[in-house]
């Protein structure tokens, strides 16, 4: 035991043995390294799942996680929509992404020991800083980039890159506020790097999502400071580079080509959903079927690869019932995070301030990340992005490590149900 402790002194003290430690590191690595490589992330996730299965022989699983009900309903309806589509085999292939939803099962199991959630947050921050620097270097190497050649860090596409940075920034803000800004001064330069990379990505939906998430954090933690946020945003806008101002201004111009293509996608989606209200056209088939519903031929076919909106894309794929089930699932995530925050704020079930602070941070981060994804998802299908979904499911799944029916370990952080 002494040898084990000496080799794990930089890890959470709640880790009891090598299997638990290996599983925890695999999960933390899977989450943090998703900002670098989805392949590495999923390999580590597979290792974390295998480790969790082994640990189930020794420990009880924390039952009572209600979000599984709408999640399973949504998954089943998605498969039904695929079976009802014109190409069932192709549509059912979408079920391979269901693998990521296992995060909502293993995060509460693996991270329910003291300090584990925060340790994973710090790993994410470290990788996010490196990723931000990579993007800034890319921009410095070619500052004349157009919108089709934006910075992407280690990712294959700027939308994925900006979506990950958006969530990382909101998570960092929640952590810094939760643990005290004066005691987390390192968070300011870290946030500066992430913000710089996010701005240089020129991705407006991620800007909107980050702003929505941070606004919600201010409402949660410092509601009186909200009156300073609006003038702060205005000052930030006027001090921003011309490139940023231009992106914001063109987004408000209905004659701008990028704004026009979003309007075209909205109208195309409405026509498609009206014709296929129950089951949609099936997963993976929207890009082909949407071409039949386009309003004109002003835009290239590649524009219709997806609807650039979570709500419209899900309804187009699996019909209005699928959208309703997805909204139930997302609503349950938000409700449970709010429940965790409110119970923690009432100081129920905690023996020390560190445990309470970790729970407040986890639940507020989940709420803010939810607001960020929903807001950005009005203009991008970010729920369909595996990298973004991985980080989102971890952040929103973390409060379930606290919302368990009873304490499983003496060192567990749990809010009694």
C-alpha positions as a Markdown table, in Angstrom:
| # | Residue | x | y | z |
|---|---|---|---|---|
| 1 | Unk | 0.0 | 0.0 | 0.0 |
| 2 | Unk | 2.9 | 2.4 | 0.8 |
| 3 | Unk | 4.4 | 1.7 | -2.6 |
| 4 | Unk | 1.0 | 2.3 | -4.3 |
| 5 | Unk | 0.6 | 5.6 | -2.4 |
| 6 | Unk | 4.1 | 6.8 | -3.4 |
| 7 | Unk | 3.5 | 6.2 | -7.1 |
| 8 | Unk | 0.1 | 8.0 | -7.0 |
| 9 | Unk | 0.9 | 11.0 | -4.9 |
| 10 | Unk | -0.2 | 13.4 | -7.6 |
| 11 | Unk | -3.5 | 11.6 | -8.1 |
| 12 | Unk | -6.7 | 11.9 | -6.1 |
| 13 | Unk | -6.3 | 10.3 | -2.7 |
| 14 | Unk | -9.6 | 8.5 | -3.0 |
| 15 | Unk | -8.1 | 6.0 | -5.5 |
| 16 | Unk | -7.8 | 2.7 | -3.6 |
| 17 | Unk | -5.9 | 0.3 | -5.8 |
| 18 | Unk | -4.2 | -0.1 | -9.2 |
| 19 | Unk | -7.3 | -1.2 | -11.1 |
| 20 | Unk | -9.2 | 1.8 | -9.8 |
| 21 | Unk | -6.3 | 4.1 | -10.7 |
| 22 | Unk | -5.8 | 2.6 | -14.2 |
| 23 | Unk | -9.5 | 2.9 | -15.0 |
| 24 | Unk | -9.6 | 6.5 | -13.7 |
| 25 | Unk | -6.6 | 7.5 | -15.8 |
| 26 | Unk | -8.0 | 5.9 | -18.9 |
| 27 | Unk | -11.2 | 7.8 | -18.4 |
| 28 | Unk | -9.5 | 11.1 | -17.7 |
| 29 | Unk | -7.2 | 10.6 | -20.6 |
| 30 | Unk | -10.1 | 9.8 | -22.9 |
| 31 | Unk | -11.8 | 13.0 | -22.0 |
| 32 | Unk | -8.9 | 15.4 | -22.0 |
| 33 | Unk | -7.2 | 14.0 | -25.1 |
| 34 | Unk | -10.3 | 14.3 | -27.2 |
| 35 | Unk | -9.0 | 17.8 | -27.8 |
| 36 | Unk | -6.1 | 16.2 | -29.6 |
| 37 | Unk | -7.3 | 12.9 | -31.2 |
| 38 | Unk | -10.7 | 11.2 | -31.3 |
| 39 | Unk | -9.0 | 7.9 | -32.1 |
| 40 | Unk | -6.9 | 8.0 | -29.0 |
| 41 | Unk | -9.8 | 9.2 | -26.9 |
| 42 | Unk | -12.0 | 6.3 | -28.0 |
| 43 | Unk | -9.3 | 3.7 | -27.4 |
| 44 | Unk | -8.9 | 5.1 | -23.9 |
| 45 | Unk | -12.6 | 5.1 | -23.4 |
| 46 | Unk | -12.7 | 1.4 | -24.4 |
| 47 | Unk | -10.1 | 0.8 | -21.7 |
| 48 | Unk | -12.1 | 2.7 | -19.1 |
| 49 | Unk | -15.2 | 0.7 | -20.0 |
| 50 | Unk | -13.2 | -2.5 | -19.6 |
| 51 | Unk | -11.8 | -1.4 | -16.3 |
| 52 | Unk | -15.3 | -0.4 | -15.1 |
| 53 | Unk | -16.7 | -3.8 | -15.9 |
| 54 | Unk | -13.9 | -5.4 | -13.8 |
| 55 | Unk | -14.5 | -3.0 | -10.9 |
| 56 | Unk | -18.2 | -3.9 | -10.9 |
| 57 | Unk | -17.2 | -7.2 | -9.5 |
| 58 | Unk | -16.0 | -5.4 | -6.4 |
| 59 | Unk | -18.2 | -2.4 | -6.1 |
| 60 | Unk | -21.9 | -1.5 | -6.5 |
| 61 | Unk | -23.0 | 0.6 | -9.4 |
| 62 | Unk | -24.8 | 3.8 | -8.2 |
| 63 | Unk | -28.3 | 3.1 | -9.4 |
| 64 | Unk | -31.1 | 5.7 | -9.8 |
| 65 | Unk | -29.7 | 7.8 | -12.6 |
| 66 | Unk | -32.9 | 8.9 | -14.2 |
| 67 | Unk | -31.4 | 10.4 | -17.4 |
| 68 | Unk | -31.0 | 6.8 | -18.7 |
| 69 | Unk | -34.8 | 6.6 | -19.3 |
| 70 | Unk | -35.1 | 9.5 | -21.9 |
| 71 | Unk | -31.7 | 8.5 | -23.3 |
| 72 | Unk | -32.7 | 4.9 | -24.0 |
| 73 | Unk | -36.1 | 6.2 | -25.4 |
| 74 | Unk | -34.2 | 8.5 | -27.8 |
| 75 | Unk | -31.8 | 5.8 | -28.9 |
| 76 | Unk | -34.6 | 3.3 | -29.6 |
| 77 | Unk | -36.6 | 5.8 | -31.6 |
| 78 | Unk | -33.5 | 6.7 | -33.6 |
| 79 | Unk | -33.1 | 3.0 | -34.5 |
| 80 | Unk | -36.8 | 2.8 | -35.4 |
| 81 | Unk | -36.4 | 5.9 | -37.6 |
| 82 | Unk | -33.4 | 4.2 | -39.3 |
| 83 | Unk | -35.4 | 1.0 | -39.9 |
| 84 | Unk | -38.3 | 3.1 | -41.4 |
| 85 | Unk | -35.9 | 5.0 | -43.8 |
| 86 | Unk | -35.1 | 4.3 | -47.4 |
| 87 | Unk | -31.8 | 2.8 | -46.4 |
| 88 | Unk | -32.2 | 1.0 | -43.1 |
| 89 | Unk | -28.7 | -0.6 | -43.1 |
| 90 | Unk | -27.0 | 2.7 | -43.6 |
| 91 | Unk | -29.2 | 4.5 | -41.0 |
| 92 | Unk | -28.6 | 1.9 | -38.4 |
| 93 | Unk | -24.8 | 2.5 | -38.7 |
| 94 | Unk | -25.4 | 5.6 | -36.7 |
| 95 | Unk | -25.8 | 3.4 | -33.6 |
| 96 | Unk | -22.0 | 3.1 | -33.4 |
| 97 | Unk | -22.1 | 6.6 | -31.9 |
| 98 | Unk | -24.2 | 5.3 | -29.1 |
| 99 | Unk | -20.9 | 4.0 | -27.7 |
| 100 | Unk | -20.2 | 7.6 | -26.5 |
| 101 | Unk | -23.4 | 7.6 | -24.4 |
| 102 | Unk | -21.7 | 5.0 | -22.1 |
| 103 | Unk | -19.9 | 8.0 | -20.7 |
| 104 | Unk | -23.1 | 8.8 | -18.8 |
| 105 | Unk | -22.8 | 5.4 | -17.2 |
| 106 | Unk | -19.1 | 5.2 | -16.4 |
| 107 | Unk | -18.4 | 8.8 | -15.3 |
| 108 | Unk | -20.7 | 8.5 | -12.2 |
| 109 | Unk | -19.1 | 5.2 | -11.4 |
| 110 | Unk | -15.4 | 6.0 | -11.9 |
| 111 | Unk | -15.4 | 9.7 | -10.7 |
| 112 | Unk | -17.4 | 9.3 | -7.5 |
| 113 | Unk | -14.4 | 9.5 | -5.2 |
| 114 | Unk | -13.2 | 12.8 | -3.7 |
| 115 | Unk | -11.0 | 15.0 | -6.0 |
| 116 | Unk | -11.5 | 12.9 | -9.2 |
| 117 | Unk | -13.7 | 15.3 | -11.0 |
| 118 | Unk | -11.5 | 18.3 | -10.4 |
| 119 | Unk | -8.4 | 16.4 | -11.3 |
| 120 | Unk | -10.0 | 15.5 | -14.7 |
| 121 | Unk | -10.9 | 19.2 | -15.2 |
| 122 | Unk | -7.3 | 20.2 | -14.7 |
| 123 | Unk | -6.2 | 17.6 | -17.3 |
| 124 | Unk | -8.7 | 19.1 | -19.7 |
| 125 | Unk | -7.4 | 22.7 | -19.0 |
| 126 | Unk | -3.8 | 21.6 | -19.7 |
| 127 | Unk | -4.7 | 20.0 | -23.1 |
| 128 | Unk | -7.0 | 23.0 | -24.0 |
| 129 | Unk | -4.1 | 25.4 | -23.4 |
| 130 | Unk | -1.8 | 23.4 | -25.7 |
| 131 | Unk | -4.5 | 23.1 | -28.3 |
| 132 | Unk | -5.1 | 26.9 | -28.1 |
| 133 | Unk | -1.4 | 27.6 | -28.6 |
| 134 | Unk | -1.4 | 25.3 | -31.6 |
| 135 | Unk | -4.3 | 27.2 | -33.2 |
| 136 | Unk | -2.7 | 30.6 | -32.5 |
| 137 | Unk | 0.6 | 29.4 | -34.1 |
| 138 | Unk | -1.5 | 28.2 | -37.1 |
| 139 | Unk | -3.0 | 31.7 | -37.5 |
| 140 | Unk | 0.4 | 33.4 | -37.0 |
| 141 | Unk | 1.8 | 31.3 | -39.8 |
| 142 | Unk | -1.0 | 32.5 | -42.2 |
| 143 | Unk | -2.9 | 35.5 | -40.9 |
| 144 | Unk | -4.7 | 36.0 | -44.2 |
| 145 | Unk | -6.8 | 32.9 | -43.9 |
| 146 | Unk | -10.3 | 33.0 | -45.4 |
| 147 | Unk | -13.4 | 31.4 | -43.9 |
| 148 | Unk | -12.7 | 28.1 | -45.7 |
| 149 | Unk | -9.3 | 27.7 | -44.2 |
| 150 | Unk | -9.7 | 28.7 | -40.5 |
| 151 | Unk | -7.5 | 27.5 | -37.7 |
| 152 | Unk | -8.4 | 24.0 | -36.4 |
| 153 | Unk | -5.7 | 23.1 | -33.8 |
| 154 | Unk | -5.3 | 19.4 | -33.7 |
| 155 | Unk | -8.8 | 18.8 | -35.1 |
| 156 | Unk | -9.8 | 18.2 | -38.7 |
| 157 | Unk | -12.3 | 21.0 | -38.8 |
| 158 | Unk | -12.6 | 24.4 | -37.3 |
| 159 | Unk | -16.2 | 23.7 | -36.1 |
| 160 | Unk | -15.0 | 20.8 | -34.0 |
| 161 | Unk | -12.0 | 22.9 | -32.7 |
| 162 | Unk | -14.1 | 25.9 | -31.7 |
| 163 | Unk | -16.8 | 23.7 | -30.1 |
| 164 | Unk | -14.2 | 22.0 | -27.9 |
| 165 | Unk | -12.6 | 25.4 | -26.9 |
| 166 | Unk | -16.1 | 26.8 | -26.2 |
| 167 | Unk | -16.8 | 24.0 | -23.6 |
| 168 | Unk | -13.3 | 24.2 | -22.2 |
| 169 | Unk | -13.6 | 27.9 | -21.7 |
| 170 | Unk | -17.0 | 27.6 | -19.9 |
| 171 | Unk | -15.6 | 24.8 | -17.8 |
| 172 | Unk | -12.5 | 26.9 | -16.9 |
| 173 | Unk | -14.7 | 29.8 | -15.9 |
| 174 | Unk | -16.8 | 27.6 | -13.7 |
| 175 | Unk | -13.8 | 26.2 | -12.0 |
| 176 | Unk | -12.1 | 29.6 | -11.5 |
| 177 | Unk | -15.3 | 31.1 | -10.0 |
| 178 | Unk | -16.1 | 28.0 | -8.0 |
| 179 | Unk | -12.7 | 27.9 | -6.3 |
| 180 | Unk | -12.2 | 31.6 | -6.0 |
| 181 | Unk | -10.8 | 33.9 | -8.7 |
| 182 | Unk | -8.1 | 35.3 | -6.3 |
| 183 | Unk | -6.8 | 31.8 | -5.6 |
| 184 | Unk | -6.9 | 30.7 | -9.3 |
| 185 | Unk | -4.9 | 33.5 | -10.9 |
| 186 | Unk | -3.4 | 31.1 | -13.4 |
| 187 | Unk | -6.9 | 30.8 | -14.9 |
| 188 | Unk | -6.7 | 34.3 | -16.4 |
| 189 | Unk | -3.8 | 33.7 | -18.8 |
| 190 | Unk | -5.2 | 30.3 | -19.5 |
| 191 | Unk | -8.6 | 31.8 | -20.4 |
| 192 | Unk | -6.8 | 34.5 | -22.4 |
| 193 | Unk | -5.2 | 31.8 | -24.7 |
| 194 | Unk | -8.4 | 29.9 | -25.1 |
| 195 | Unk | -10.4 | 33.1 | -25.9 |
| 196 | Unk | -7.7 | 34.2 | -28.4 |
| 197 | Unk | -7.8 | 30.9 | -30.2 |
| 198 | Unk | -11.6 | 31.0 | -30.1 |
| 199 | Unk | -11.7 | 34.4 | -31.7 |
| 200 | Unk | -9.2 | 33.5 | -34.3 |
| 201 | Unk | -11.3 | 30.5 | -35.3 |
| 202 | Unk | -13.9 | 33.1 | -36.6 |
| 203 | Unk | -16.7 | 30.7 | -35.5 |
| 204 | Unk | -19.7 | 32.7 | -34.4 |
| 205 | Unk | -21.8 | 29.9 | -33.0 |
| 206 | Unk | -19.0 | 29.0 | -30.6 |
| 207 | Unk | -18.7 | 32.7 | -29.5 |
| 208 | Unk | -22.4 | 32.8 | -28.8 |
| 209 | Unk | -22.3 | 29.5 | -26.9 |
| 210 | Unk | -19.3 | 30.6 | -24.8 |
| 211 | Unk | -21.1 | 33.9 | -24.0 |
| 212 | Unk | -24.3 | 32.1 | -23.1 |
| 213 | Unk | -22.5 | 29.7 | -20.8 |
| 214 | Unk | -20.6 | 32.5 | -19.0 |
| 215 | Unk | -23.7 | 34.5 | -18.6 |
| 216 | Unk | -25.4 | 31.6 | -16.9 |
| 217 | Unk | -22.4 | 31.2 | -14.6 |
| 218 | Unk | -22.6 | 34.8 | -13.6 |
| 219 | Unk | -26.4 | 34.4 | -12.9 |
| 220 | Unk | -25.6 | 31.3 | -10.8 |
| 221 | Unk | -22.6 | 32.6 | -8.8 |
| 222 | Unk | -22.7 | 36.4 | -9.0 |
| 223 | Unk | -26.1 | 37.6 | -10.1 |
| 224 | Unk | -25.4 | 41.2 | -9.1 |
| 225 | Unk | -22.4 | 41.2 | -11.5 |
| 226 | Unk | -24.8 | 40.6 | -14.5 |
| 227 | Unk | -25.2 | 44.4 | -14.8 |
| 228 | Unk | -21.5 | 44.7 | -15.6 |
| 229 | Unk | -21.6 | 41.9 | -18.2 |
| 230 | Unk | -23.4 | 43.9 | -20.9 |
| 231 | Unk | -21.1 | 46.9 | -20.8 |
| 232 | Unk | -18.2 | 44.5 | -20.5 |
| 233 | Unk | -19.2 | 42.7 | -23.7 |
| 234 | Unk | -19.6 | 46.0 | -25.5 |
| 235 | Unk | -16.1 | 47.1 | -24.5 |
| 236 | Unk | -14.8 | 43.8 | -25.6 |
| 237 | Unk | -16.5 | 44.2 | -29.0 |
| 238 | Unk | -15.1 | 47.7 | -29.6 |
| 239 | Unk | -11.6 | 46.5 | -28.6 |
| 240 | Unk | -11.8 | 43.4 | -30.8 |
| 241 | Unk | -9.9 | 43.1 | -34.1 |
| 242 | Unk | -11.7 | 44.2 | -37.2 |
| 243 | Unk | -11.9 | 40.5 | -38.3 |
| 244 | Unk | -14.1 | 39.8 | -35.3 |
| 245 | Unk | -16.3 | 42.8 | -35.7 |
| 246 | Unk | -16.8 | 42.0 | -39.4 |
| 247 | Unk | -18.0 | 38.4 | -38.5 |
| 248 | Unk | -20.5 | 39.8 | -36.0 |
| 249 | Unk | -21.8 | 42.5 | -38.4 |
| 250 | Unk | -22.2 | 40.1 | -41.3 |
| 251 | Unk | -24.2 | 37.7 | -39.1 |
| 252 | Unk | -26.8 | 40.4 | -38.8 |
| 253 | Unk | -26.9 | 41.1 | -42.5 |
| 254 | Unk | -29.6 | 39.0 | -44.3 |
| 255 | Unk | -27.9 | 39.7 | -47.6 |
| 256 | Unk | -24.6 | 38.2 | -46.5 |
| 257 | Unk | -23.9 | 34.8 | -48.3 |
| 258 | Unk | -23.3 | 33.0 | -45.0 |
| 259 | Unk | -26.5 | 34.4 | -43.5 |
| 260 | Unk | -28.4 | 33.5 | -46.6 |
| 261 | Unk | -27.3 | 29.9 | -46.6 |
| 262 | Unk | -28.5 | 29.5 | -43.0 |
| 263 | Unk | -31.9 | 30.9 | -44.0 |
| 264 | Unk | -32.0 | 28.4 | -46.9 |
| 265 | Unk | -31.1 | 25.5 | -44.6 |
| 266 | Unk | -33.9 | 26.5 | -42.2 |
| 267 | Unk | -36.5 | 26.7 | -44.9 |
| 268 | Unk | -35.2 | 23.4 | -46.4 |
| 269 | Unk | -35.4 | 21.7 | -43.0 |
| 270 | Unk | -39.0 | 22.9 | -42.5 |
| 271 | Unk | -40.1 | 21.5 | -45.8 |
| 272 | Unk | -38.4 | 18.2 | -45.2 |
| 273 | Unk | -39.8 | 17.8 | -41.7 |
| 274 | Unk | -43.4 | 18.7 | -42.9 |
| 275 | Unk | -43.1 | 15.8 | -45.4 |
| 276 | Unk | -41.6 | 13.4 | -42.9 |
| 277 | Unk | -43.0 | 14.4 | -39.4 |
| 278 | Unk | -43.0 | 10.9 | -37.7 |
| 279 | Unk | -39.8 | 9.2 | -38.6 |
| 280 | Unk | -37.8 | 11.9 | -40.5 |
| 281 | Unk | -35.7 | 10.6 | -43.4 |
| 282 | Unk | -33.4 | 8.5 | -41.2 |
| 283 | Unk | -30.0 | 9.1 | -39.7 |
| 284 | Unk | -27.2 | 9.7 | -42.2 |
| 285 | Unk | -29.6 | 10.4 | -45.0 |
| 286 | Unk | -30.4 | 14.0 | -44.5 |
| 287 | Unk | -27.6 | 15.2 | -46.8 |
| 288 | Unk | -29.1 | 13.3 | -49.7 |
| 289 | Unk | -32.8 | 13.8 | -49.0 |
| 290 | Unk | -32.4 | 17.6 | -48.3 |
| 291 | Unk | -31.5 | 18.2 | -51.9 |
| 292 | Unk | -35.1 | 17.4 | -52.9 |
| 293 | Unk | -36.3 | 20.1 | -50.6 |
| 294 | Unk | -33.9 | 22.9 | -51.4 |
| 295 | Unk | -35.5 | 26.2 | -52.4 |
| 296 | Unk | -33.1 | 27.0 | -55.3 |
| 297 | Unk | -29.8 | 26.0 | -56.8 |
| 298 | Unk | -27.9 | 29.1 | -55.5 |
| 299 | Unk | -25.8 | 27.0 | -53.1 |
| 300 | Unk | -23.6 | 24.0 | -53.7 |
| 301 | Unk | -24.8 | 20.5 | -52.7 |
| 302 | Unk | -22.2 | 20.3 | -49.9 |
| 303 | Unk | -24.1 | 23.0 | -48.0 |
| 304 | Unk | -26.8 | 20.4 | -47.3 |
| 305 | Unk | -24.5 | 17.9 | -45.6 |
| 306 | Unk | -26.5 | 18.7 | -42.4 |
| 307 | Unk | -28.8 | 21.4 | -41.2 |
| 308 | Unk | -26.4 | 23.4 | -39.0 |
| 309 | Unk | -28.9 | 23.3 | -36.2 |
| 310 | Unk | -29.4 | 20.6 | -33.5 |
| 311 | Unk | -33.2 | 20.8 | -33.4 |
| 312 | Unk | -33.7 | 20.8 | -37.1 |
| 313 | Unk | -31.2 | 18.1 | -37.8 |
| 314 | Unk | -32.6 | 15.7 | -35.2 |
| 315 | Unk | -36.2 | 16.3 | -36.4 |
| 316 | Unk | -35.1 | 15.8 | -40.0 |
| 317 | Unk | -33.4 | 12.5 | -39.1 |
| 318 | Unk | -35.8 | 11.0 | -36.7 |
| 319 | Unk | -39.0 | 13.0 | -36.9 |
| 320 | Unk | -40.8 | 15.2 | -34.4 |
| 321 | Unk | -41.1 | 12.3 | -31.8 |
| 322 | Unk | -37.3 | 11.9 | -32.0 |
| 323 | Unk | -36.8 | 15.6 | -31.4 |
| 324 | Unk | -39.2 | 15.5 | -28.4 |
| 325 | Unk | -37.3 | 12.5 | -26.9 |
| 326 | Unk | -34.0 | 14.4 | -27.4 |
| 327 | Unk | -35.4 | 17.4 | -25.7 |
| 328 | Unk | -36.5 | 15.2 | -22.8 |
| 329 | Unk | -33.0 | 13.8 | -22.5 |
| 330 | Unk | -31.4 | 17.2 | -22.7 |
| 331 | Unk | -33.9 | 18.7 | -20.2 |
| 332 | Unk | -33.2 | 15.8 | -17.8 |
| 333 | Unk | -29.5 | 16.6 | -17.9 |
| 334 | Unk | -30.2 | 20.3 | -17.1 |
| 335 | Unk | -32.7 | 19.5 | -14.4 |
| 336 | Unk | -30.4 | 17.0 | -12.6 |
| 337 | Unk | -27.5 | 19.4 | -12.7 |
| 338 | Unk | -29.7 | 22.1 | -11.3 |
| 339 | Unk | -30.9 | 19.7 | -8.6 |
| 340 | Unk | -27.3 | 18.9 | -7.7 |
| 341 | Unk | -26.5 | 22.6 | -7.5 |
| 342 | Unk | -29.4 | 23.5 | -5.3 |
| 343 | Unk | -29.0 | 20.7 | -2.9 |
| 344 | Unk | -25.2 | 21.4 | -2.7 |
| 345 | Unk | -25.8 | 25.1 | -2.1 |
| 346 | Unk | -28.0 | 24.1 | 0.8 |
| 347 | Unk | -25.0 | 22.3 | 2.3 |
| 348 | Unk | -26.7 | 19.0 | 2.4 |
| 349 | Unk | -24.6 | 15.8 | 2.7 |
| 350 | Unk | -21.1 | 17.3 | 2.8 |
| 351 | Unk | -18.6 | 16.9 | 5.6 |
| 352 | Unk | -16.2 | 19.5 | 4.4 |
| 353 | Unk | -15.9 | 22.6 | 2.3 |
| 354 | Unk | -13.7 | 21.0 | -0.3 |
| 355 | Unk | -16.3 | 18.4 | -1.1 |
| 356 | Unk | -19.0 | 21.1 | -1.3 |
| 357 | Unk | -16.9 | 23.3 | -3.6 |
| 358 | Unk | -16.2 | 20.4 | -6.0 |
| 359 | Unk | -19.9 | 19.6 | -6.2 |
| 360 | Unk | -20.9 | 23.3 | -6.8 |
| 361 | Unk | -18.3 | 23.6 | -9.5 |
| 362 | Unk | -19.4 | 20.3 | -11.2 |
| 363 | Unk | -23.0 | 21.2 | -11.2 |
| 364 | Unk | -22.6 | 24.8 | -12.3 |
| 365 | Unk | -20.2 | 23.7 | -15.1 |
| 366 | Unk | -22.8 | 21.2 | -16.3 |
| 367 | Unk | -25.5 | 23.8 | -16.5 |
| 368 | Unk | -23.2 | 26.4 | -18.2 |
| 369 | Unk | -22.0 | 23.8 | -20.7 |
| 370 | Unk | -25.6 | 22.8 | -21.4 |
| 371 | Unk | -26.4 | 26.4 | -22.1 |
| 372 | Unk | -23.4 | 26.8 | -24.4 |
| 373 | Unk | -24.1 | 23.7 | -26.4 |
| 374 | Unk | -27.8 | 24.6 | -26.8 |
| 375 | Unk | -27.0 | 28.2 | -27.8 |
| 376 | Unk | -24.3 | 27.3 | -30.3 |
| 377 | Unk | -26.4 | 24.4 | -31.5 |
| 378 | Unk | -28.9 | 26.9 | -32.9 |
| 379 | Unk | -26.4 | 27.5 | -35.7 |
| 380 | Unk | -24.4 | 24.3 | -35.9 |
| 381 | Unk | -25.1 | 20.6 | -35.5 |
| 382 | Unk | -22.6 | 20.2 | -32.6 |
| 383 | Unk | -24.5 | 17.3 | -31.0 |
| 384 | Unk | -23.5 | 15.2 | -34.0 |
| 385 | Unk | -19.8 | 16.0 | -33.5 |
| 386 | Unk | -18.2 | 13.0 | -31.6 |
| 387 | Unk | -15.4 | 15.1 | -30.1 |
| 388 | Unk | -17.7 | 17.8 | -28.8 |
| 389 | Unk | -20.2 | 15.3 | -27.6 |
| 390 | Unk | -17.5 | 13.4 | -25.7 |
| 391 | Unk | -16.5 | 16.5 | -23.7 |
| 392 | Unk | -20.2 | 17.6 | -23.3 |
| 393 | Unk | -21.3 | 14.2 | -21.9 |
| 394 | Unk | -18.4 | 14.2 | -19.4 |
| 395 | Unk | -19.2 | 17.6 | -18.1 |
| 396 | Unk | -22.9 | 17.0 | -17.8 |
| 397 | Unk | -22.3 | 13.5 | -16.5 |
| 398 | Unk | -20.0 | 14.6 | -13.6 |
| 399 | Unk | -22.9 | 15.7 | -11.3 |
| 400 | Unk | -24.2 | 12.2 | -11.4 |
| 401 | Unk | -21.1 | 11.2 | -9.5 |
| 402 | Unk | -22.6 | 13.3 | -6.8 |
| 403 | Unk | -26.3 | 12.6 | -7.3 |
| 404 | Unk | -26.3 | 9.0 | -6.1 |
| 405 | Unk | -28.8 | 7.4 | -3.8 |
| 406 | Unk | -26.3 | 6.8 | -1.0 |
| 407 | Unk | -22.6 | 7.0 | -0.2 |
| 408 | Unk | -20.8 | 4.0 | -1.8 |
| 409 | Unk | -17.4 | 4.9 | -0.4 |
| 410 | Unk | -16.4 | 6.7 | 2.7 |
| 411 | Unk | -14.6 | 9.2 | 0.5 |
| 412 | Unk | -17.4 | 9.6 | -2.1 |
| 413 | Unk | -18.8 | 13.0 | -2.8 |
| 414 | Unk | -22.6 | 12.4 | -2.9 |
| 415 | Unk | -25.7 | 14.5 | -2.6 |
| 416 | Unk | -28.3 | 12.3 | -1.0 |
| 417 | Unk | -31.4 | 11.8 | -3.2 |
